Amino acid sequence: MDPALEYHLRQSRRQFFQGAGLKVGGIALAQLLSQKALAQDLPTQSDIHPALPGLPDFAPKAKNLIYLHMNGAPAQQDLFDHKPQMEKFFDKELPDSVRNGQRITTMTSGQKRFPVAPSRFGFERCGQSGILMSELVPHMKGIADEITMIKSVHTEAINHDPACTFVMTGSEVPGRPSLGSWLSYGLGSESQNLPAFVVFTPTVKNPSQALFSRMWTSGFLPSKYDGVKLRSAGDPVLYVKNPPGVSPGDRRAMLDALGQLNEKSFERFGDPETQTRIAQYEMAFRMQSSVPELTDLKGESKATLEMYGPNSQKPGTFAHSALLTRRLIERGVRVVQVLHRGWDQHGNLPKEIKNQCLDVDQPTAALIKDLKERGMLEDTLVVFGGEFGRTAYCQGKLTRESYGRDHHPRNFCMWMAGGGIKAGMTYGATDDFSYNVTENPVHLNELNATILHCMGIDHSRFTVRHQGLDQRLTGVEQVHPVRPILA
């Protein structure tokens, strides 16, 4: 429901007439609001994460979303977009006909040359689908027949912060709701004891790029739709535990009394954020028991722990986060977002990207296999990718063993798997340098429209009025889901 509509519907009679006055326009507005209230009842308070009335728009193929974001932008030429023709151009100038005057960042604009840097890693066709993958991701090769590889994703942003903001919110300008917030706002969650939207930011050796909370906050939506970040060390969530000397019964009594005070405040002022505070306090109380149960891995089999890799029981690692992601989805959480840093490789790329892949390759493949074995992949959508791609030319010194790549928004690779997505498919194509899209371009807004479609939402109708405009995740331009990849 539109937050503005909710605000008006919950206003007292006195508050309404104080704001609207006894004018004909105010009386007409009151009549319209009352009619709409009858047609669109507010969610019941018994459901802590209710969906908006009328959603989903149609039967969803996916009920949950897992978004694995590789922050810093993985080099597509070294992972998923095999370009053997680049070898012929080693250390030669990238042809002007390829770059075609496209903008470059200030980090390489001062270079006198733009020498082509072919990947030093081998590729092979994987599974029955024959999807090409690098030797850097041996475990992902085993899930090739479960995914759709999209090689033609593109964006406008050329620097990390605006590009990451765009990936997650549909806009380079901060202040918009994140994808997870949109989904938790529209679809709610089946879990009554955990947040609808959970975020992990695993620790890495060389984080390089910062992660900003705007990637998982609710923007102009009520703050109860923020993603809840589970910490990598210490208590997973701060201030959930009772302080020394406070029993669960004491906390319950305190929250009940505080809830009554907040309800009186809400009756008086009608501020929706008051309802957010009530819900957050209640969720924190429930998480006192649900979070310890979530993070206790004693019930996981040895085979499962080994499948996720040697770090599966080490809090703060990507492997541990991936395993907890499956456990969260099992418990009805709507959206889980895992953001892994360190992919911004402007120099010494072969060594650095190898370390990054060692961190994420096995746990990512294990997550897909685990979901499938438990019958959960068919209604869980998994997305893997970064915020843009990397250049075919080298940044800095080029050798056979070492090179760096600059930012490249013109094309990059992402893959999707699970609910609503065809399995074992490659979509889109690029030129011999992985520099320009040559077939089936996919804009990030189209990718988000596809995600919403899999979740049962018509993106063009999923709007919230803000600053006089009907805002939506997929922007104001006409875009459509990528239907060829839909199951």
Secondary structure, DSSP 8 states (H G I E B T S, - for coil): --HHHHHHHH--HHHHHHHH-SSHHHHHHHHHHHHHHHHS----TT-SS---TT-SSS--S-SEEEEEEETT---HHHHT---GGGGGGBTSB--HHHHTT----TTTTT-S--BB----S-EEEETTTTEEEETT-TTGGGGGGGEEEEEEEE-S--SHHHHHHHHHHS-SSTTS--HHHHHHHHH--S-SSS-SEEEE----S---S---GGGTS-TTS-GGGS-EEE-SSSSSSTT-S--TT--HHHHHHHHHHHHHHHHHHHHHH--HHHHHHHHHHHHHHHHHHHHHHHH--TTS-HHHHHHH-TTTTSTTSHHHHHHHHHHHHHTT-SEEEEEE-----SSSHHHHHHHHHHHHHHHHHHHHHHHHHTT-GGGEEEEEE-SSEEEEEESS---SS---EEEE-S-EEEEEEETTB-SSEEE-EE-TTS-SEEE--EEHHHHHHHHHHHTT--TTT--EEETTEEE-TT-SS-----GGGB-
